[in-house]
Amino acid sequence: MLDKHFTPADIETRLYEAWEASGVFRANQTPEGDPFCIVIPPPNVTGSLHMGHALNNTVQDILCRFERMRGRDVLWQPGLDHAGIATQMVVERQMMERQEPGRRDIGRDAFLDKVWTWKAESGGTIIGQLRRLGASCDWSRERFTMDEGLSKAVLKVFVQLYREGLIYKDKRLVNWDPKLLTAISDLEVQQVEMNGNLWHFKYPIEGETDRFITVATTRPETMLGDSGVAVHPDDERYRDLIGKNVVLPLVGRLIPIVADEYADPEAGSGAVKITPAHDFNDFEVGKRNDLAKINVMDVAATIVLDGNEDFLAGVPETDELKATIAALHGRDRFDVRKQVVDMFEARGLLEKVEPHTHMVPHGDRGGVPIEPFLTDQWYVDAETLAKPAIAAVEQGDTVFVPKQWDKTYFEWMRNIQPWCISRQLWWGHQIPAWYGEDGTVFVAENEALAEEQAESHYGHRVKLDRDEDVLDTWFSSALWPFSTLGWPDNTHELQRYYPTSTLVTGFDIIFFWVARMMMMGLHFMEKPDGSPQVPFDTVYIHALVRDEKGQKMSKSKGNVIDPLELIDEYGADALRFTLAAMAAQGRDIKLSTQRVEGYRNFGTKLWNAARFAEMNECVRVDGFDPAQCKVTLNRWIAGEAAQTRDAVTAGIAEHRYNEAAGALYSFIWHTFCDWYVELSKSVLNGEDEAAKAETRAATAWALDQILLLLHPFMPFITEELWQQTAGETARDSMLVQASWPDYEGLQAPDASDEIDWVVRLITEIRSVRSEMNVPAGAKVPCVLAHPGDLSKTRATAWMAEISRLARLDSLTFADDVPESSAQIVLDEAVVALPLAGVIDFSAEKSRLEKELEKTAKDIASIDGRLNNAGFVAKAPPEVIEETKGRREELDVKAGQVKEAIARLAAMG
């Protein structure tokens, strides 16, 4: 007997453990089926489940459960990313809290031992949290980007790309974190809006007394590394200065004035200081104009002038230069900023200072402003690798869903820069490069092979020092689709499941992960004919989960919604269905706890429907064929189930998860629970035993179809009901192992038309009762005026059900519409509700007019705001969207009230 109440916490752990114990999540369960493989975007080993993970993994799980039920051989490949910076920070913080010696005190090997110990004890918390969500990964194949097999793949890729000239070392600008002392990727840079200043400096023109060119900067400290001033080639103001020099104040360096379109004549003075070693745009200008790259900072963002050969090159030794070095050398960048400004002002070279709000890049882990920093790093020739990856999407070998994301992919790939892959960390894949005493580099899979190369190069054995840097974590992640399947070994899994099928990910890592997997997959994997092989055929880009007002969730705003708290409160099924129901392509999800609570109630509705079936002895009948049903109601529900199966199948297959969820919700809540269950009560309580038996079997069959179709979205409640409603005949399998419904010939247009007519009639009567403010408990008469034969037949056949569900005290037929009746047109008939004596027409008219007046005032107020240019300019986008939504709701309400007033007027 089903419990009176459904309590998710009582079943979720038990069911998940049963699924795992059965081995149903493991690949190769149906070796005769077509392979279907998804590689999980590997979460950080330090991570905890957040709402983005919840959405991402819900979608993947829907796909995997769906394809298993369709008979495919599913591998959902799980694993974790070693998260270089994040993990190193966690362990170093732990060491500091324990007052242990720092990593540099204990050395690299001892520190790495501590990281591995931490990983074994505390890493991978998110894996257990994904289980709570219901993720049906093949956990027996869990991988880690630092495990032995993946490390082997990383070494092979690095060495091969180096030998092919596609990995090289170069001195370029990188995002540098002065707190963590490492290069970081663009993904690890956060743009923070800050209130600062724009300082306008006057640079003297060489040989021209009292003539200056004015430049503006938000970072005065970088002027020490200026090596040029750029003006637009068409700017008449400076045409005569192009090719001349300015004398760099405080330093005395002569730097050229160059013509470059980077300078905007409309911005400021039209002249731009160029500091190639400290600004990404300036670096490119410097390359085009052969300007010196002068780095004036060290790794900690301290100003370094004394002994700095690049800074001193070509600069005459003057008292001013000595004073500048004495005042600024060895000081923090922000201290120097203030002092440089003071020094310019003292020399009369500070033209003006303007308050300036601008975005300042910060390291997301270190939390301090990053510096564009000129340093030697390892790079991948991404431009070369990108060409086949661009062609693969152009040719449709890999498809983005929604399609508009391929434009984002193309835009980045066609303008791709060299990929910096080295990081100044200890945790990660150490770069397999060794150096001789003269700096010659030897790249090999291990030190012994590097020593052989060195001996061949020098003619004798030499001592080698290994590169201390590690690889960017995205390097190992780029190999994920094939390294997790055993590459570089030619494993059964690699042959069976590569290329993978669908990649599910967020738009923010199209550049960092998707593009790089495409590049690496096409370079290292081949089709049987030897041509390059893409790593996946489809990339589904899911939405961003925002708060209910449309704002991005952040700890600083205090609007973060914890998925684990929602699971504790409402159950995993409710959260999963909410996310799926709101996952419309190209539209962000506005999540609220009320929505999750609503879908928890949806689960409760289904549970109660199953209890109704149980109490009315609706049990499975072996060999039941819904196509043979005689009762109109049962033929109708069978056809509706078939329609829903088609809609859900198409929704999942086309990655329109919201449409699939919407079809399920409508069928379960409205079609089955609201109408079929209610209309079946007359049959189940009647005297026709044959009809009763058929309806019991049809109810049990329809409930089974609901469980099958809903399972990918709400696996826990459906599995529990599947087992609890088995009846005396045991199920062939758990629901997770059951087959996706496959039936033909269940459409019954005549039954559909008839039940549709009954539902429309009851719905219209209920609507009018609500509009006219008819008391809920009051039964009213209903007259069908000049009905056709078919309407008469249907009304007569369903009179008891119509009267019960529409709260009627009679249902009769007439040639004319009675006076004082609310009227509804239903096909050829007029449905009339004589309401004289039931409602006070005058009072109701007055109430409705007041409500219409209030609604009009509310609309006018909102229109006033939306037509206010100041409000539209200053209000956050989510507030404007919310206001427009409220305006639409009021429009609908006004229309309903006007319709009710019109009904009253027609009634006299």
Helices and strands as residue ranges (DSSP letters): H 8-22, E 35-39, H 51-69, E 73-77, E 79-80, H 84-97, H 103-106, H 108-122, H 125-133, G 139-141, E 143-144, H 148-163, E 167-177, E 182-184, G 186-188, E 189-204, E 212-217, G 220-225, E 228-231, G 236-241, E 245-247, E 254-259, E 271-274, H 280-289, H 309-312, H 319-328, H 333-346, E 350-363, E 371-380, H 382-394, E 399-401, H 405-413, E 419-420, E 422-423, E 433-435, E 441-443, H 447-458, E 465-466, E 470-471, H 473-477, H 480-483, H 492-497, E 500-506, G 507-509, I 510-514, H 515-524, E 536-542, E 545-547, H 563-570, H 572-581, E 589-591, H 593-615, G 626-628, H 632-653, H 657-665, I 666-676, H 677-684, H 689-710, H 715-724, G 735-737, H 749-771, E 780-785, H 789-797, H 799-806, E 808-814, E 821-826, E 829-834, H 841-866, H 869-874, H 877-906
